[in-house]
């Protein structure tokens, strides 16, 4: 059995791309947390304003419900930058595991620059890094360096977990 997985990290780290590829590899459903944002959140981010915790609460609740509905495995791409956000997801799905796509601001900035038209402007990258709380030792998950190809990220993740079925 595969536990639900959240592919987390700052905007531009490759969450959606890696998440979709990982879900395909594990033969489980994939969802992108960006699709769970209410219109007001997207409008706020598009205008260059970071979301606050009140904005994130209903969004995280929806994501947690999706994870809980996939106890036999599913992959969700979601920033999950703060421990409190991950705790909120765990309240819905205690067995969730996290794959933190980690990278330097320079590497992520280059990736972000190659994504024209995304609603998260590059100007918010600094606020994302300021908000990021890395996984704690007591959290189920691993951090993998994103400065490599997608297959290598997935292989490194699978090598450090027991997700391979």
C-alpha angles and dihedrals in degrees: 000000000000120000118225111268130209114203101208139182144103122311110285096026092114101257096148096043095045092040094054092046092047092049090050091049092050093040093234133125120278130209132178115222089214086072090059096059115111115236091255091060093050091048091050093050092043088055088056098255121130118233119251126218092265089057091050099048100082090037092055091045090057091048092048090051091052091051092048089051089058104055091150092057142301137159123231124185107215132151092230088176099165129057088232090059091050090047088054090053090047090054086065097035114020093183096057116131126206130222106195111202099211127192143144121270088251094055093044092045090056090050092048092051089060093059106078116185098023111140093233106081118217088240089075094057093094091054090050092054090045090053097044115112109188119229114283122234089252094054121095106242150066138241116233124190110245095205091101137065122290095252091054092050090052094044091050091049094048091046090058097045138046094239097115107105 
